[in-house]
Amino acid sequence: MKLCRFNANRLGVVVGDAILDVTAALEVLPQVRWPLPSRGDLLIEHLDAVRSRVADLVEHAQHYQPAEVTILSPVANPTKLIAAPVNYRLHIDEALADKGISFDRPKLKPISESLCFLKAVSSLVGPGEGVVRRFPDRRTDHEIELAVIIGQETRQIETSRALECVAGYAIGLDMTVRGKEDRSLRKSIDSYSVLGPWLVTKDEIADPDKLRLTLRVNGDVRQDAGTDELIYDVRTLISKCSEFYTLFPGDVIYTGTPAGVGPVQPGDVMECEIEGIGRMEVTVKGV
């Protein structure tokens, strides 16, 4: 099942080329009052109940075409955005060769040493909201990534069982402004974490480590690779992260970007596609 959030927090299910409005399925979620629970995203936590109610609503749901709506992030309230740096070998090579990426750093720590970093949840947007490029005098790059959405509270899970805690997958864009600051700061700018266009439940993805990723800017291919090239595969990343953090429903792991990262300018359109998930267009805007 493909579930999306659109317009004024409407819930949609994607059937064929259409988005069906199944917002009434949200009635199954528990009502909460302050202080709000900090154990994760309510929709993701109760995903099975929502999916069951969605199935009852599909027949009479109103239909929209994706171009008619503004598609938001499928996850509204993650407690964490976790990202994996330099998790493709060819991206390590290009980062070391391009001073615009490395900023004269003599070496990059391998992921076995650096593991992951956090991005501010305030940076999260959906593809319909676009990316607002900050610091126009500095380089801002696109980085397409497979995004893993956690489905249940998890800690210290073994690699062999890691996919058990997954709710689904989405396309991620880990935008970054280049510079000497810590990467978590440079990648946490408002709108620099794009997630979408919908959550694809894990039962539709046979193996997350065998998916093709492609990113085009204004029609030109910039990034094209497979998740089978990941240094730390999806299972390993989940397990490693769970050693340090308790993972909550709705937490997102950006698994790393392949080679081909490059700068974007206001007016550019990034077309992002991942096999089994779909495609999304994200417009770059000026400040």
C-alpha positions in Angstrom: 0.0 0.0 0.0 1.1 3.5 -0.8 0.0 6.2 1.7 0.5 9.9 1.3 -0.3 13.1 3.1 -1.5 16.0 1.0 -3.0 19.5 1.1 -4.2 20.4 4.6 -3.1 17.1 6.2 -5.4 14.9 4.1 -4.6 11.2 4.0 -4.4 9.5 0.6 -3.9 6.1 -0.8 -2.3 5.7 -4.2 -4.1 3.4 -6.6 -2.8 3.3 -10.1 -2.1 6.9 -11.1 -4.7 8.4 -8.7 -4.7 9.6 -5.1 -7.8 8.5 -3.2 -8.8 10.7 -0.2 -9.2 8.3 2.7 -8.8 10.9 5.5 -11.6 9.3 7.4 -9.3 6.5 8.3 -7.5 8.8 10.7 -10.5 8.4 13.0 -9.0 5.2 14.3 -6.1 7.1 15.8 -6.2 7.8 19.5 -7.1 11.3 20.6 -4.3 12.9 22.6 -3.8 16.0 24.7 -0.8 17.9 26.1 1.7 16.8 26.9 1.8 15.1 23.6 3.3 11.6 23.5 7.0 11.6 22.5 7.0 8.0 21.4 6.7 8.6 17.7 4.3 9.4 14.9 0.7 8.3 15.7 -0.2 7.3 12.2 2.9 5.1 11.8 2.5 3.6 15.2 -1.1 2.5 14.3 -0.4 1.8 10.7 -2.1 -1.6 10.7 -5.4 -0.2 12.0 -5.2 2.7 9.5 -4.6 0.3 6.6 -7.6 -1.8 7.6 -9.8 1.3 7.7 -8.4 2.5 4.3 -9.5 -0.7 2.7 -13.1 0.0 3.7 -13.0 3.5 2.3 -11.4 3.1 -1.1 -14.6 2.2 -3.0 -16.3 5.6 -2.5 -13.2 7.8 -2.0 -12.7 11.0 -4.0 -10.0 10.8 -6.6 -7.2 13.3 -7.4 -4.4 13.3 -9.8 -1.0 14.0 -8.1 -0.6 17.2 -10.1 -3.8 18.5 -8.5 -2.6 18.4 -4.9 0.4 19.5 -2.8 2.1 16.4 -1.5 3.6 16.6 1.9 6.0 14.3 3.8 4.2 11.0 4.5 5.6 11.2 8.1 4.3 14.2 10.0 6.0 13.8 13.4 9.2 11.8 13.4 11.3 12.1 16.6 14.5 11.7 14.6 15.9 12.1 11.1 19.0 9.9 10.9 21.4 10.1 8.0 24.3 7.9 6.8 27.3 9.8 5.3 29.5 8.5 2.5 27.8 5.1 2.3 28.7 4.5 -1.4 32.3 3.9 -2.4 32.1 5.9 -5.6 30.7 8.9 -3.6 33.7 8.7 -1.3 35.9 8.9 -4.4 34.1 11.9 -5.8 34.0 13.7 -2.5 37.8 13.4 -2.1 38.4 14.5 -5.7 36.1 17.5 -5.6 37.2 20.3 -3.3 33.8 21.8 -3.6 32.5 18.8 -1.6 35.5 18.1 0.7 36.5 21.7 1.5 40.2 20.5 1.6 39.5 17.9 4.3 42.5 15.5 4.0 40.3 12.5 4.5 36.8 11.4 5.1 36.0 9.1 8.0 34.6 5.8 6.8 31.1 5.0 7.9 32.5 2.3 10.1 34.0 5.2 12.2 31.5 8.0 11.8 28.3 5.9 11.5 25.4 8.4 11.3 24.4 11.9 12.1 21.1 13.7 13.0 19.2 16.2 10.9 16.8 18.6 12.5 13.2 17.5 12.2 12.3 21.1 11.3 14.1 20.5 8.0 11.5 18.0 6.9 9.2 18.8 3.9 7.3 16.9 1.2 8.1 17.2 -2.5 5.2 19.6 -3.2 6.7 22.1 -0.8 10.0 22.3 -2.6 13.5 23.2 -1.4 14.4 26.8 -0.6 18.0 27.2 -1.3 19.7 29.2 1.4 23.1 30.9 1.3 23.0 31.8 -2.4 26.7 32.6 -2.4 27.5 29.0 -1.4 27.0 25.7 -3.2 23.9 23.6 -2.4 23.9 20.0 -3.6 21.3 17.3 -4.2 21.6 13.8 -2.7 19.0 11.2 -3.5 18.7 8.4 -0.9 16.5 5.5 0.0 14.7 6.5 3.1 13.6 3.8 5.7 10.7 4.6 7.9 10.7 2.8 11.3 7.4 1.2 12.3 7.8 0.2 16.0 9.8 1.1 19.0 13.1 -0.7 18.6 16.5 -0.8 20.4 19.5 -3.0 20.0 18.0 -5.1 17.2 20.1 -7.8 15.5 21.0 -7.3 11.9 19.2 -10.5 10.9 15.9 -9.2 12.3 16.3 -5.5 11.5 13.6 -5.3 8.8 11.0 -6.5 11.3 10.9 -3.0 12.7 10.3 -1.3 9.3 7.0 0.3 8.4 7.9 1.2 4.9 10.1 3.1 2.5 10.2 6.5 0.7 12.4 8.6 -1.5 14.7 10.9 0.4 16.5 14.0 -0.6 19.3 15.0 1.7 20.1 18.5 0.6 23.3 20.1 1.8 25.1 23.4 1.7 28.8 23.0 1.3 31.2 24.5 3.9 33.4 23.9 6.9 30.6 23.6 9.5 29.5 20.3 11.0 27.5 18.3 8.4 24.4 18.0 10.7 24.2 21.8 10.7 24.7 22.2 7.0 22.1 19.5 6.2 19.4 20.7 8.7 18.4 23.9 7.0 14.7 24.4 6.6 13.4 22.3 3.6 16.7 20.4 3.3 15.2 17.0 4.2 12.7 16.0 1.5 10.6 12.8 2.0 8.0 11.5 -0.4 6.1 11.1 -2.4 4.4 8.5 -0.2 5.2 5.7 2.2 5.4 2.4 0.5 4.6 -0.3 3.0 7.4 -2.9 3.5 5.4 -5.8 2.1 5.7 -4.2 -1.4 9.5 -4.1 -1.3 11.0 -7.6 -1.5 14.6 -6.4 -0.8 15.5 -2.8 0.0 19.1 -3.6 -0.9 18.2 -4.3 -4.6 16.6 -1.0 -5.7 17.6 1.4 -8.5 17.9 5.1 -7.6 17.9 7.9 -10.3 18.0 11.7 -10.0 17.6 14.1 -12.9 18.0 17.8 -12.8 16.0 19.6 -15.6 15.9 16.2 -17.4 19.7 15.5 -17.2 20.7 12.4 -15.3 22.9 13.2 -12.3 22.8 10.2 -10.1 22.0 6.6 -11.1 23.0 3.6 -8.9 21.6 0.7 -7.0 21.2 0.1 -3.2 23.2 -3.1 -3.7 26.2 -0.7 -3.7 25.7 0.4 -0.2 28.7 -0.1 2.1 26.4 -0.5 5.2 23.2 -2.1 3.8 19.8 -1.3 5.2 19.7 -4.0 7.8 23.2 -3.1 9.1 22.2 0.6 9.3 19.1 -0.1 11.3 20.9 -2.4 13.7 23.8 0.0 14.2 21.5 3.0 14.8 19.5 1.0 17.3 22.6 0.5 19.4 22.8 4.2 20.0 19.2 5.4 19.8 15.8 4.0 20.7 14.0 4.1 17.3 10.4 5.2 17.4 7.6 4.8 14.9 8.0 7.4 12.2 11.8 7.9 12.7 13.5 8.1 9.3 16.9 6.7 8.3 18.4 8.3 5.1 20.6 5.5 3.9 23.3 7.5 2.0 23.7 8.9 -1.5 25.5 7.5 -4.5 28.0 9.3 -6.7 26.8 12.1 -8.9 25.9 14.8 -6.4 26.0 18.3 -7.7 24.8 21.9 -7.3 21.3 23.2 -7.9 20.0 26.7 -8.6 16.6 28.3 -8.0 14.3 27.2 -10.8 15.8 23.8 -11.2 13.5 20.8 -11.0 14.9 17.6 -9.4 13.1 14.4 -10.6 13.8 11.6 -8.2 12.9 8.0 -8.8 13.4 4.8 -6.8 12.4 1.4 -8.1 9.3 0.0 -6.4 8.5 3.4 -4.7 7.8 5.8 -7.6 8.9 9.2 -8.6 8.6 12.8 -7.3 9.5 16.2 -8.7 11.0 18.8 -6.3 11.5 22.4 -7.3 14.4 24.5 -6.1 13.3 28.0 -4.9 15.2 31.1 -4.0 15.1 32.8 -0.6 
